[in-house]
Amino acid sequence: MNDVSRQNHWEKVYTTKGENEVSWFQETPAPSLLLELVGAIRSSAIIDVGGGASRLVDSLVSQGYEDVTVLDLSAAALASARSRMGDKANRVEWITADVTTWEPSRTYDVWHDRAAFHFLTGPKDQLLMLRGFDAHCAWADTP
């Protein structure tokens, strides 16, 4: 699927369905909140790739994580999350981009992806996402 088709698809999903009408909705993203198991501390740089309207960002901010970024292809999904969070949304960096073509300007300590990779069905797109992951995670700089 090309970038434009992929973006149109996700914009349609998030403009025609409520957040709890998608199969991946979780009221409380319990498994994703186990970030301490990978060594995350409150100052860790965390990115939620394909975070969309997920409630993980709400939980991270409420738990005191200070450096949270959410990336999604759908501006509508990010707008939904921002609106839900109210003033707390100002503590988050919101990025509308396709993870397969996005060029991060920094590294992250934790790269969280609950389902974005799953939706990349072409090997080329999967490889592009993995290259971005490898190049922009802080641990990749360690010997």
C-alpha positions as CSV (number, residue, x, y, z in Angstrom):
1,M,0.0,0.0,0.0
2,N,1.5,3.4,-0.9
3,D,1.8,6.2,1.6
4,V,-1.3,8.1,0.4
5,S,-3.6,5.1,0.4
6,R,-2.4,4.0,3.8
7,Q,-3.0,7.5,5.2
8,N,-6.4,7.7,3.6
9,H,-7.3,4.3,5.1
10,W,-6.4,5.4,8.6
11,E,-8.1,8.8,8.4
12,K,-11.3,7.0,7.3
13,V,-11.1,4.5,10.2
14,Y,-10.7,7.3,12.8
15,T,-13.3,9.6,11.3
16,T,-16.0,7.0,10.9
17,K,-15.5,4.9,14.1
18,G,-15.4,5.8,17.7
19,E,-12.3,4.9,19.6
20,N,-14.0,1.9,21.3
21,E,-15.4,0.6,17.9
22,V,-12.0,-0.6,16.7
23,S,-10.8,-4.1,17.4
24,W,-7.6,-3.0,19.2
25,F,-9.3,-0.7,21.7
26,Q,-8.3,-1.1,25.3
27,E,-9.8,1.0,28.1
28,T,-6.7,0.4,30.2
29,P,-3.7,-0.6,28.2
30,A,-2.4,-2.9,31.0
31,P,0.2,-5.0,29.0
32,S,1.7,-1.8,27.5
33,L,2.1,-0.2,30.9
34,L,4.8,-2.7,31.9
35,L,7.5,-0.2,30.7
36,E,9.5,-0.5,33.9
37,L,10.3,-4.1,32.8
38,V,12.4,-2.7,30.0
39,G,14.1,-0.2,32.3
40,A,11.9,2.9,31.7
41,I,12.1,5.6,34.3
42,R,10.1,8.8,34.5
43,S,12.6,10.7,32.4
44,S,12.9,8.1,29.7
45,A,12.2,9.3,26.1
46,I,9.2,7.1,25.1
47,I,7.6,7.0,21.7
48,D,4.3,5.2,21.0
49,V,4.4,4.4,17.3
50,G,0.9,4.0,15.8
51,G,-0.5,5.3,19.1
52,G,-3.5,6.9,17.4
53,A,-6.3,7.4,19.8
54,S,-4.8,4.9,22.3
55,R,-5.1,5.6,26.0
56,L,-1.5,4.6,26.7
57,V,-0.5,8.2,26.4
58,D,-3.0,9.2,29.1
59,S,-1.7,6.6,31.5
60,L,2.0,7.5,30.8
61,V,1.4,11.2,31.5
62,S,-0.7,10.4,34.6
63,Q,2.1,8.2,35.9
64,G,4.5,11.0,35.6
65,Y,6.5,10.1,32.5
66,E,8.0,13.4,31.3
67,D,9.1,12.8,27.7
68,V,6.3,11.1,25.7
69,T,5.8,11.2,22.0
70,V,2.9,9.7,20.0
71,L,3.3,9.1,16.3
72,D,0.5,8.1,14.0
73,L,-0.4,8.4,10.4
74,S,-3.9,9.7,11.2
75,A,-4.2,13.3,12.3
76,A,-7.8,12.5,13.3
77,A,-6.7,9.8,15.7
78,L,-4.1,12.1,17.3
79,A,-6.7,14.9,17.5
80,S,-9.1,12.5,19.3
81,A,-6.4,11.7,21.9
82,R,-5.5,15.3,22.4
83,S,-9.1,16.3,22.9
84,R,-9.6,13.5,25.4
85,M,-6.5,14.5,27.4
86,G,-7.4,18.2,27.7
87,D,-4.6,20.4,29.1
88,K,-2.4,17.3,29.8
89,A,-2.0,16.9,26.0
90,N,0.5,19.8,26.1
91,R,2.9,17.5,27.9
92,V,3.1,15.2,24.8
93,E,4.8,15.6,21.4
94,W,2.3,14.7,18.7
95,I,3.6,13.7,15.3
96,T,1.5,12.9,12.3
97,A,3.7,10.8,10.0
98,D,4.1,7.5,8.3
99,V,6.6,5.5,10.3
100,T,8.0,3.9,7.1
101,T,9.2,7.3,5.8
102,W,9.5,9.4,9.0
103,E,13.0,10.7,9.9
104,P,13.2,11.2,13.7
105,S,15.3,14.1,14.8
106,R,16.3,12.3,18.1
107,T,16.6,9.0,19.7
108,Y,14.2,7.3,22.1
109,D,14.8,5.1,25.1
110,V,11.6,3.1,24.6
111,W,9.9,2.5,21.2
112,H,6.5,1.2,21.9
113,D,4.4,-0.4,19.1
114,R,1.3,-2.4,20.1
115,A,0.0,-2.9,16.6
116,A,1.6,-0.7,13.9
117,F,4.0,-3.3,12.7
118,H,1.2,-5.8,12.4
119,F,-0.6,-3.6,9.9
120,L,2.5,-3.3,7.7
121,T,1.9,-6.3,5.5
122,G,4.6,-5.7,2.9
123,P,8.1,-6.8,3.7
124,K,9.6,-3.5,2.4
125,D,7.4,-1.4,4.8
126,Q,8.3,-3.7,7.7
127,L,12.0,-3.4,7.0
128,L,11.7,0.4,6.7
129,M,10.0,0.5,10.2
130,L,12.6,-1.8,11.7
131,R,15.4,0.4,10.3
132,G,13.9,3.4,11.9
133,F,13.6,1.6,15.1
134,D,17.2,0.4,15.1
135,A,18.6,3.8,14.1
136,H,16.6,5.9,16.6
137,C,16.6,3.9,19.8
138,A,19.2,4.9,22.4
139,W,20.2,1.3,23.1
140,A,21.3,1.0,19.5
141,D,24.3,3.2,20.4
142,T,25.5,0.9,23.1
143,P,28.2,-1.6,22.3
